[in-house]
Amino acid sequence: LDGWGRIIKRIFDILASIFGIIITSPIMFMIALAIKLEDGGPIIYKNERVGGDGKKFFVYKFRYIKWEFCITKENERLDEALEIEKKLIEKQSVRKGPTYKIKADPRKTRVGNFIEKYSLDELPQFFNVLQGNMSMAGPRPHQEREVEKYMDYHRRLLTIKPGVTGLAQISGRSDLDFEDEYKIDLYYIENWSLWMDIAICLKTIPVLFRSRKNTK
């Protein structure tokens, strides 16, 4: 991903993200309306993540949990929300390693249950790609508190931009343990090609309709 490879990937990201925004704009409008009608809270949830070269940025997501439980500085009840999340991770996380995924998360809204199950909450990340802090395909971006738990060799994941989707996502989504996800993402980093990115994006669509452990 040096030289022309980096340039070609960026051109693909710009074109693909614009196409994604245009195609999914009616869906995004309906989701935004549903979120607003349910509880009147913020539509977009900005979550700080660690990206390529260890740079921090905000991932855009449709909010799928109740506002009082959102982990953001904008939440006046942040300390309480962090404590609740910590307990849920200890009791209900279905992942091993530095990352977590909470099964049957009780903090979700009704709309949130649906959009998170099918990863529709991640549609706003097309704008992250357009801005240049994410790619269409790559390792998923993790929170700083998760990255702090990485082994040294795991930091290979930070050598490229994180992706909206990726080889690990079409191979098991969040049902994979972190170590398995790492190995798949490492293969992607070492064997990248434009055709691989195109194939990953195309294969992501049917994968969205598979159930996930953490939603059961």
N, C-alpha and C positions, 0 to 999 in steps of 0.2 A: 504493500500500500504506500509505496514511496513514488515520487515522480509522477509519471503519467497515470499510474494506477489511482493515486489520490485524487487527481483532477477528474478522471473518468467517473470515479465513484461519486464525487461531488455533483457533477453534471446530472448523473442519474438521480441522485437524491432530490435535486431541485425540481426536475421534471416530474418525478414520481410523487413528490409531496403535493405539488400543485394539482396534479391529476386526482390524488386522493382527496384533497380538500373539496374540489369541484364535485366529485362523485358522491361523497358522503355528506355534503352540506345539508341536504334535506333531513338526513338521519340526525345530524348534530343539532339542527334546529329543534327537532321533536324532543330529543333528549334534554336539551337546555330548558325547554318549556316544561317538561315533566318534572324536572328537578325543582324548578322555581315554584311550580304549583303545589308540590308536595309539602315543602316546609318553608319556602320563601328565603332560604339561605343562599350563599354564594353558589354559582354554577360551576365555576372552575376552581379546582384545588391545585395550588402550586406547591410542589414538594421538592425540597432541595436534594439533589443527587450529586454524585461524583462522576464526572465524565472523562473524556480523553485527556491524557497527560495529567490526570488528577484534578482538573479544573472543576469547580463547583458551578452548578446551574440549576434552574428551576424546571422540573418536568411538569408539563400541563396535563391535567386529567379532569374529566368530569367528576365532580364530587359524588362519591357513592356511600359515604358514611355521614352520620349526623354531624352537623357543624361543631357541636360542643365536644366531639371526640377527635376532631381533626388535629393532626400534629403540625401546627404552624404557629408562628409568632403572632399572627393576626387573631388567634383564638385567645380570648381573655382567660380561659380555663385550661391553658396549655399544661401546667404542672399536673393537674388532675387527669388530663387526657393521657399524658405520658405514663402515669402510674397505672391507669386502667389498661393501656396497651401492653405494658410490661407484664402484667398478670396474665393477660390473654395469650401472649407469646409463650410464657412458661407452661400454660395449661393446654393450649390448643394449636400450637404451631405444628404443621405437617412436614416441615423441612428440617434437614440436618445441616449443620455447618453455620457459617456466619450470617446467612440470610434467614428470613422467616416468612411463613405464610400462614395466616390464622384461619383455621377451619371453622365453618359455621359462625362467622364473625357477627356477634349480636349488635354491633354498632351500625350495621348497614341500614339504609333506608329501603323502602319497598322498591323504588326505582333502582337504587343502587344494587340490590340483589340481582336484578336482571342484567344491567349493563356490565357489571363486573364479571358475571358468569361467562359472558360472550366477549369480554375484553373491549366492549364498546366505550368504556370509560377512557380508553387510551387514544381515541380518535383525535383529540386536540394535539397529540404529539406530532401530527403532520406539520404543525406550525413550529415545533421545536426543530424539525428537520429543515424547514425552510429558513429558519434563523441561523442554522449551521452548528448548533450545539448537540444535535443528534443526527444519526444516519437512518436510512430506511431499514438496514439490516446490520446487526452487530450484537455484541453482548448486552444484556439488559443493564441499565444504570442502577447502582445501588446507593443506599444512604451512607452518609459518612460513618455512622455508628456500626454499619455492617462492614464497610471497607476497613475499618480499624481492626476487625477480627480476621482479616485475610492473612494467610501465610504469605511469605515473601514471593513464592512462585505464582500465587494468585494474581499478583499485580500486573501480570502480562495482559490481563483483561483491560487494563487502563491505557494500553498503548494505542488504541483506536477509539473513535467515537462510539458511544453506545447506540443501540438500535431500537427502533419501534418494535421490530420483530427480529428474529434471528434463527440460526440453525438449531439452537437449543430449544427455542420456542416451538418449532414445528416438530421437534423430536420428543416432546413431553411436557411443554409449557411449565407451569409452576409445580407439576407433580414430580419433577426430577429433584434429587438431592443436589446440593450445591456442587459437590465434587464432580458428579456426572455432568452437570451443566458446564462446569469449568472445562472439562476435557473436550466437550463438543465445541464450545466457543474457541478453544485454543486451536482445534483443527480448522475452524473457519478462518481464524487470523492467519494461520500458516499456509492456507490453500485458497485464499480469496481470489475470486474472479467476478467480472461483471455478470456473467451468466449464472453464477451461484446466487448473487443478490437477486436477480430476476426470478430465479426458481424459488427462492425462499419466500419472496413476496407473493408469488402466485400460490404456493402451497399453504400460506398462512390462512387464506380464506376458509377452506374446509376445516382446518384445525380449530377455528373459533367455535365450531358447533360441537366439539367434544366436551364432555363434562370434566370438571376439575375436582380434585379431592377436597380442596378447601371450601367448596360451595355446597357440599353435601351435608 
